[in-house]
Amino acid sequence: MFNRKTQNIEKIRNLKLLISNKYELSDNTIISIAELSCHEPDCPPIETVITVRYENGSMKNWRVAKPISEVEETDIYELEEHSH
């Protein structure tokens, strides 16, 4: 269990760096990455939600239909500019 936690911390750190570089975010922009379980009929069992909070208070959200541990660099580069 602790091993998975440690791997996710490093994975999240790397994903945040990719997102920051892709969108050229300032150091004051907050990036949150969370793994959520969904029990609704038409959604994946586990998805990764990425939230960016800009300095001006605006936000963008993206969802990747897989757990954090399976999110790849290509998933980040395929994120759309618009929020979900």
N, CA, C and O atoms as CSV, one atom per row, in Angstrom:
chain,resi,resn,atom,element,x,y,z
A,1,MET,N,N,0.812,-1.189,0.000
A,1,MET,CA,C,0.000,0.000,0.000
A,1,MET,C,C,0.865,1.267,0.000
A,1,MET,O,O,0.607,2.196,-0.766
A,2,PHE,N,N,1.876,1.301,0.848
A,2,PHE,CA,C,2.724,2.484,0.905
A,2,PHE,C,C,3.501,2.657,-0.392
A,2,PHE,O,O,3.750,3.783,-0.823
A,3,ASN,N,N,3.882,1.561,-1.008
A,3,ASN,CA,C,4.616,1.626,-2.253
A,3,ASN,C,C,3.776,2.298,-3.339
A,3,ASN,O,O,4.283,3.133,-4.088
A,4,ARG,N,N,2.506,1.939,-3.427
A,4,ARG,CA,C,1.620,2.543,-4.422
A,4,ARG,C,C,1.486,4.040,-4.172
A,4,ARG,O,O,1.497,4.830,-5.116
A,5,LYS,N,N,1.360,4.436,-2.905
A,5,LYS,CA,C,1.243,5.837,-2.528
A,5,LYS,C,C,2.484,6.602,-3.006
A,5,LYS,O,O,2.367,7.670,-3.607
A,6,THR,N,N,3.651,6.058,-2.739
A,6,THR,CA,C,4.899,6.703,-3.125
A,6,THR,C,C,4.990,6.833,-4.638
A,6,THR,O,O,5.388,7.881,-5.146
A,7,GLN,N,N,4.629,5.793,-5.353
A,7,GLN,CA,C,4.653,5.847,-6.809
A,7,GLN,C,C,3.687,6.907,-7.317
A,7,GLN,O,O,4.018,7.641,-8.248
A,8,ASN,N,N,2.507,7.003,-6.729
A,8,ASN,CA,C,1.542,8.003,-7.162
A,8,ASN,C,C,2.037,9.414,-6.900
A,8,ASN,O,O,1.790,10.306,-7.711
A,9,ILE,N,N,2.727,9.641,-5.789
A,9,ILE,CA,C,3.261,10.974,-5.498
A,9,ILE,C,C,4.238,11.392,-6.598
A,9,ILE,O,O,4.174,12.514,-7.101
A,10,GLU,N,N,5.116,10.506,-6.956
A,10,GLU,CA,C,6.078,10.799,-8.019
A,10,GLU,C,C,5.363,10.959,-9.358
A,10,GLU,O,O,5.696,11.855,-10.134
A,11,LYS,N,N,4.404,10.116,-9.629
A,11,LYS,CA,C,3.627,10.174,-10.873
A,11,LYS,C,C,2.885,11.513,-10.963
A,11,LYS,O,O,2.895,12.163,-12.008
A,12,ILE,N,N,2.246,11.916,-9.870
A,12,ILE,CA,C,1.509,13.179,-9.833
A,12,ILE,C,C,2.469,14.348,-10.066
A,12,ILE,O,O,2.156,15.270,-10.819
A,13,ARG,N,N,3.618,14.311,-9.429
A,13,ARG,CA,C,4.622,15.366,-9.618
A,13,ARG,C,C,5.000,15.480,-11.095
A,13,ARG,O,O,5.090,16.585,-11.629
A,14,ASN,N,N,5.219,14.347,-11.749
A,14,ASN,CA,C,5.586,14.344,-13.168
A,14,ASN,C,C,4.439,14.849,-14.042
A,14,ASN,O,O,4.664,15.606,-14.987
A,15,LEU,N,N,3.207,14.432,-13.729
A,15,LEU,CA,C,2.051,14.886,-14.501
A,15,LEU,C,C,1.865,16.397,-14.365
A,15,LEU,O,O,1.562,17.079,-15.344
A,16,LYS,N,N,2.045,16.916,-13.156
A,16,LYS,CA,C,1.921,18.365,-12.942
A,16,LYS,C,C,2.955,19.125,-13.770
A,16,LYS,O,O,2.655,20.177,-14.334
A,17,LEU,N,N,4.160,18.593,-13.838
A,17,LEU,CA,C,5.210,19.227,-14.630
A,17,LEU,C,C,4.831,19.229,-16.116
A,17,LEU,O,O,5.020,20.234,-16.802
A,18,LEU,N,N,4.306,18.123,-16.606
A,18,LEU,CA,C,3.878,18.042,-18.006
A,18,LEU,C,C,2.779,19.057,-18.301
A,18,LEU,O,O,2.812,19.737,-19.326
A,19,ILE,N,N,1.805,19.153,-17.398
A,19,ILE,CA,C,0.689,20.088,-17.578
A,19,ILE,C,C,1.200,21.524,-17.546
A,19,ILE,O,O,0.824,22.346,-18.382
A,20,SER,N,N,2.054,21.815,-16.582
A,20,SER,CA,C,2.610,23.154,-16.454
A,20,SER,C,C,3.367,23.549,-17.715
A,20,SER,O,O,3.237,24.680,-18.184
A,21,ASN,N,N,4.148,22.643,-18.263
A,21,ASN,CA,C,4.912,22.914,-19.481
A,21,ASN,C,C,3.994,23.060,-20.690
A,21,ASN,O,O,4.188,23.955,-21.512
A,22,LYS,N,N,2.997,22.188,-20.801
A,22,LYS,CA,C,2.087,22.223,-21.954
A,22,LYS,C,C,1.350,23.551,-22.033
A,22,LYS,O,O,1.246,24.145,-23.106
A,23,TYR,N,N,0.842,24.014,-20.909
A,23,TYR,CA,C,0.032,25.236,-20.893
A,23,TYR,C,C,0.823,26.476,-20.467
A,23,TYR,O,O,0.253,27.552,-20.287
A,24,GLU,N,N,2.140,26.317,-20.307
A,24,GLU,CA,C,3.021,27.420,-19.923
A,24,GLU,C,C,2.465,28.157,-18.702
A,24,GLU,O,O,2.293,29.376,-18.722
A,25,LEU,N,N,2.189,27.400,-17.647
A,25,LEU,CA,C,1.585,27.949,-16.435
A,25,LEU,C,C,2.633,28.635,-15.559
A,25,LEU,O,O,3.795,28.230,-15.521
A,26,SER,N,N,2.199,29.672,-14.863
A,26,SER,CA,C,3.106,30.366,-13.949
A,26,SER,C,C,3.267,29.536,-12.674
A,26,SER,O,O,2.497,28.609,-12.420
A,27,ASP,N,N,4.263,29.880,-11.891
A,27,ASP,CA,C,4.512,29.177,-10.631
A,27,ASP,C,C,3.375,29.373,-9.632
A,27,ASP,O,O,3.228,28.580,-8.701
A,28,ASN,N,N,2.572,30.419,-9.814
A,28,ASN,CA,C,1.466,30.705,-8.900
A,28,ASN,C,C,0.166,29.989,-9.277
A,28,ASN,O,O,-0.836,30.109,-8.573
A,29,THR,N,N,0.184,29.252,-10.380
A,29,THR,CA,C,-0.989,28.489,-10.794
A,29,THR,C,C,-1.011,27.181,-10.017
A,29,THR,O,O,0.009,26.502,-9.903
A,30,ILE,N,N,-2.170,26.832,-9.486
A,30,ILE,CA,C,-2.305,25.603,-8.695
A,30,ILE,C,C,-2.839,24.493,-9.588
A,30,ILE,O,O,-3.845,24.663,-10.278
A,31,ILE,N,N,-2.153,23.357,-9.567
A,31,ILE,CA,C,-2.582,22.179,-10.322
A,31,ILE,C,C,-2.939,21.098,-9.325
A,31,ILE,O,O,-2.124,20.725,-8.481
A,32,SER,N,N,-4.167,20.592,-9.422
A,32,SER,CA,C,-4.606,19.490,-8.552
A,32,SER,C,C,-4.904,18.279,-9.418
A,32,SER,O,O,-5.507,18.392,-10.485
A,33,ILE,N,N,-4.476,17.125,-8.945
A,33,ILE,CA,C,-4.745,15.873,-9.649
A,33,ILE,C,C,-5.321,14.896,-8.645
A,33,ILE,O,O,-4.718,14.629,-7.605
A,34,ALA,N,N,-6.501,14.361,-8.962
A,34,ALA,CA,C,-7.168,13.448,-8.040
A,34,ALA,C,C,-7.710,12.251,-8.808
A,34,ALA,O,O,-8.078,12.350,-9.979
A,35,GLU,N,N,-7.749,11.131,-8.123
A,35,GLU,CA,C,-8.306,9.905,-8.684
A,35,GLU,C,C,-9.674,9.691,-8.035
A,35,GLU,O,O,-9.784,9.635,-6.810
A,36,LEU,N,N,-10.705,9.575,-8.853
A,36,LEU,CA,C,-12.062,9.418,-8.338
A,36,LEU,C,C,-12.679,8.117,-8.808
A,36,LEU,O,O,-12.447,7.677,-9.934
A,37,SER,N,N,-13.459,7.510,-7.948
A,37,SER,CA,C,-14.231,6.331,-8.312
A,37,SER,C,C,-15.609,6.787,-8.745
A,37,SER,O,O,-16.194,7.689,-8.144
A,38,CYS,N,N,-16.118,6.168,-9.774
A,38,CYS,CA,C,-17.440,6.525,-10.270
A,38,CYS,C,C,-18.338,5.294,-10.221
A,38,CYS,O,O,-17.938,4.199,-10.617
A,39,HIS,N,N,-19.535,5.490,-9.735
A,39,HIS,CA,C,-20.482,4.380,-9.635
A,39,HIS,C,C,-21.683,4.595,-10.544
A,39,HIS,O,O,-22.680,3.883,-10.428
A,40,GLU,N,N,-21.600,5.559,-11.441
A,40,GLU,CA,C,-22.669,5.829,-12.397
A,40,GLU,C,C,-22.564,4.825,-13.545
A,40,GLU,O,O,-21.486,4.297,-13.816
A,41,PRO,N,N,-23.687,4.563,-14.218
A,41,PRO,CA,C,-23.695,3.543,-15.272
A,41,PRO,C,C,-22.743,3.791,-16.445
A,41,PRO,O,O,-22.128,2.843,-16.933
A,42,ASP,N,N,-22.604,5.025,-16.907
A,42,ASP,CA,C,-21.848,5.274,-18.137
A,42,ASP,C,C,-20.486,5.922,-17.935
A,42,ASP,O,O,-19.962,6.543,-18.860
A,43,CYS,N,N,-19.904,5.793,-16.758
A,43,CYS,CA,C,-18.579,6.388,-16.572
A,43,CYS,C,C,-17.583,5.301,-16.174
A,43,CYS,O,O,-17.971,4.247,-15.670
A,44,PRO,N,N,-16.281,5.569,-16.409
A,44,PRO,CA,C,-15.265,4.567,-16.067
A,44,PRO,C,C,-15.223,4.349,-14.554
A,44,PRO,O,O,-15.551,5.262,-13.797
A,45,PRO,N,N,-14.827,3.159,-14.101
A,45,PRO,CA,C,-14.804,2.879,-12.661
A,45,PRO,C,C,-13.871,3.814,-11.886
A,45,PRO,O,O,-14.167,4.199,-10.755
A,46,ILE,N,N,-12.745,4.173,-12.502
A,46,ILE,CA,C,-11.801,5.113,-11.875
A,46,ILE,C,C,-11.351,6.096,-12.945
A,46,ILE,O,O,-10.993,5.703,-14.055
A,47,GLU,N,N,-11.373,7.379,-12.597
A,47,GLU,CA,C,-10.884,8.381,-13.532
A,47,GLU,C,C,-9.983,9.364,-12.798
A,47,GLU,O,O,-10.064,9.526,-11.581
A,48,THR,N,N,-9.130,10.007,-13.569
A,48,THR,CA,C,-8.240,11.019,-13.031
A,48,THR,C,C,-8.799,12.380,-13.408
A,48,THR,O,O,-9.081,12.647,-14.576
A,49,VAL,N,N,-8.956,13.236,-12.409
A,49,VAL,CA,C,-9.458,14.590,-12.633
A,49,VAL,C,C,-8.314,15.571,-12.407
A,49,VAL,O,O,-7.658,15.560,-11.365
A,50,ILE,N,N,-8.091,16.415,-13.403
A,50,ILE,CA,C,-7.026,17.415,-13.345
A,50,ILE,C,C,-7.693,18.784,-13.290
A,50,ILE,O,O,-8.514,19.120,-14.143
A,51,THR,N,N,-7.335,19.568,-12.282
A,51,THR,CA,C,-7.885,20.912,-12.117
A,51,THR,C,C,-6.742,21.917,-12.078
A,51,THR,O,O,-5.760,21.741,-11.357
A,52,VAL,N,N,-6.892,22.969,-12.867
A,52,VAL,CA,C,-5.921,24.060,-12.861
A,52,VAL,C,C,-6.644,25.302,-12.359
A,52,VAL,O,O,-7.675,25.696,-12.904
A,53,ARG,N,N,-6.094,25.911,-11.319
A,53,ARG,CA,C,-6.635,27.160,-10.765
A,53,ARG,C,C,-5.644,28.284,-11.064
A,53,ARG,O,O,-4.520,28.301,-10.561
A,54,TYR,N,N,-6.093,29.214,-11.892
A,54,TYR,CA,C,-5.233,30.329,-12.303
A,54,TYR,C,C,-5.227,31.424,-11.246
A,54,TYR,O,O,-6.101,31.480,-10.381
A,55,GLU,N,N,-4.232,32.287,-11.334
A,55,GLU,CA,C,-4.083,33.392,-10.374
A,55,GLU,C,C,-5.318,34.291,-10.325
A,55,GLU,O,O,-5.646,34.839,-9.273
A,56,ASN,N,N,-6.004,34.444,-11.464
A,56,ASN,CA,C,-7.171,35.323,-11.522
A,56,ASN,C,C,-8.440,34.661,-10.974
A,56,ASN,O,O,-9.513,35.264,-10.993
A,57,GLY,N,N,-8.316,33.423,-10.488
A,57,GLY,CA,C,-9.457,32.735,-9.899
A,57,GLY,C,C,-10.195,31.811,-10.855
A,57,GLY,O,O,-11.039,31.025,-10.426
A,58,SER,N,N,-9.889,31.894,-12.147
A,58,SER,CA,C,-10.561,31.007,-13.096
A,58,SER,C,C,-9.992,29.591,-12.974
A,58,SER,O,O,-8.887,29.388,-12.471
A,59,MET,N,N,-10.772,28.623,-13.446
A,59,MET,CA,C,-10.377,27.218,-13.336
A,59,MET,C,C,-10.653,26.476,-14.631
A,59,MET,O,O,-11.519,26.865,-15.414
A,60,LYS,N,N,-9.911,25.408,-14.843
A,60,LYS,CA,C,-10.170,24.469,-15.934
A,60,LYS,C,C,-10.068,23.068,-15.352
A,60,LYS,O,O,-9.234,22.799,-14.487
A,61,ASN,N,N,-10.928,22.179,-15.840
A,61,ASN,CA,C,-10.914,20.780,-15.412
A,61,ASN,C,C,-10.832,19.877,-16.628
A,61,ASN,O,O,-11.417,20.157,-17.674
A,62,TRP,N,N,-10.099,18.797,-16.472
A,62,TRP,CA,C,-10.046,17.752,-17.483
A,62,TRP,C,C,-10.222,16.408,-16.784
A,62,TRP,O,O,-9.904,16.264,-15.604
A,63,ARG,N,N,-10.729,15.436,-17.521
A,63,ARG,CA,C,-10.897,14.085,-16.986
A,63,ARG,C,C,-10.223,13.100,-17.925
A,63,ARG,O,O,-10.371,13.178,-19.144
A,64,VAL,N,N,-9.483,12.173,-17.335
A,64,VAL,CA,C,-8.845,11.102,-18.096
A,64,VAL,C,C,-9.445,9.811,-17.563
A,64,VAL,O,O,-9.414,9.567,-16.356
A,65,ALA,N,N,-9.985,8.991,-18.433
A,65,ALA,CA,C,-10.741,7.807,-18.034
A,65,ALA,C,C,-9.839,6.633,-17.655
A,65,ALA,O,O,-9.960,5.536,-18.201
A,66,LYS,N,N,-8.932,6.887,-16.706
A,66,LYS,CA,C,-8.056,5.830,-16.193
A,66,LYS,C,C,-7.464,6.288,-14.871
A,66,LYS,O,O,-7.476,7.482,-14.570
A,67,PRO,N,N,-6.945,5.358,-14.075
A,67,PRO,CA,C,-6.307,5.738,-12.803
A,67,PRO,C,C,-5.032,6.547,-13.035
A,67,PRO,O,O,-4.434,6.484,-14.109
A,68,ILE,N,N,-4.630,7.295,-12.033
A,68,ILE,CA,C,-3.411,8.114,-12.122
A,68,ILE,C,C,-2.223,7.282,-12.577
A,68,ILE,O,O,-1.435,7.725,-13.413
A,69,SER,N,N,-2.091,6.089,-12.038
A,69,SER,CA,C,-0.931,5.242,-12.350
A,69,SER,C,C,-0.845,4.872,-13.826
A,69,SER,O,O,0.221,4.490,-14.309
A,70,GLU,N,N,-1.968,4.982,-14.550
A,70,GLU,CA,C,-1.995,4.616,-15.971
A,70,GLU,C,C,-2.000,5.824,-16.903
A,70,GLU,O,O,-1.947,5.659,-18.121
A,71,VAL,N,N,-2.063,7.029,-16.353
A,71,VAL,CA,C,-2.051,8.236,-17.193
A,71,VAL,C,C,-0.653,8.400,-17.772
A,71,VAL,O,O,0.341,8.375,-17.046
A,72,GLU,N,N,-0.592,8.567,-19.070
A,72,GLU,CA,C,0.688,8.683,-19.770
A,72,GLU,C,C,0.897,10.104,-20.281
A,72,GLU,O,O,-0.024,10.920,-20.296
A,73,GLU,N,N,2.106,10.374,-20.691
A,73,GLU,CA,C,2.437,11.686,-21.251
A,73,GLU,C,C,1.523,12.005,-22.434
A,73,GLU,O,O,1.092,13.147,-22.589
A,74,THR,N,N,1.226,11.014,-23.264
A,74,THR,CA,C,0.358,11.252,-24.424
A,74,THR,C,C,-1.047,11.682,-23.994
A,74,THR,O,O,-1.690,12.472,-24.685
A,75,ASP,N,N,-1.527,11.168,-22.854
A,75,ASP,CA,C,-2.843,11.587,-22.349
A,75,ASP,C,C,-2.835,13.077,-22.024
A,75,ASP,O,O,-3.809,13.779,-22.294
A,76,ILE,N,N,-1.751,13.552,-21.454
A,76,ILE,CA,C,-1.635,14.969,-21.097
A,76,ILE,C,C,-1.587,15.820,-22.354
A,76,ILE,O,O,-2.242,16.860,-22.423
A,77,TYR,N,N,-0.819,15.391,-23.352
A,77,TYR,CA,C,-0.706,16.178,-24.576
A,77,TYR,C,C,-1.987,16.153,-25.396
A,77,TYR,O,O,-2.190,17.017,-26.250
A,78,GLU,N,N,-2.861,15.170,-25.149
A,78,GLU,CA,C,-4.129,15.100,-25.867
A,78,GLU,C,C,-5.252,15.870,-25.170
A,78,GLU,O,O,-6.363,15.945,-25.696
A,79,LEU,N,N,-4.981,16.439,-24.001
A,79,LEU,CA,C,-6.001,17.233,-23.313
A,79,LEU,C,C,-6.394,18.414,-24.190
A,79,LEU,O,O,-5.546,19.064,-24.800
A,80,GLU,N,N,-7.677,18.675,-24.240
A,80,GLU,CA,C,-8.169,19.792,-25.044
A,80,GLU,C,C,-7.968,21.101,-24.300
A,80,GLU,O,O,-7.827,21.111,-23.078
A,81,GLU,N,N,-7.957,22.173,-25.017
A,81,GLU,CA,C,-7.819,23.497,-24.419
A,81,GLU,C,C,-9.040,23.853,-23.588
A,81,GLU,O,O,-8.923,24.572,-22.596
A,82,HIS,N,N,-10.216,23.358,-23.979
A,82,HIS,CA,C,-11.430,23.722,-23.246
A,82,HIS,C,C,-11.581,22.863,-22.008
A,82,HIS,O,O,-11.047,21.757,-21.934
A,83,SER,N,N,-12.304,23.374,-21.049
A,83,SER,CA,C,-12.513,22.631,-19.805
A,83,SER,C,C,-13.760,21.784,-19.910
A,83,SER,O,O,-14.635,22.034,-20.738
A,84,HIS,N,N,-13.827,20.773,-19.053
A,84,HIS,CA,C,-14.999,19.893,-19.001
A,84,HIS,C,C,-15.807,20.202,-17.782
A,84,HIS,O,O,-16.839,19.571,-17.550
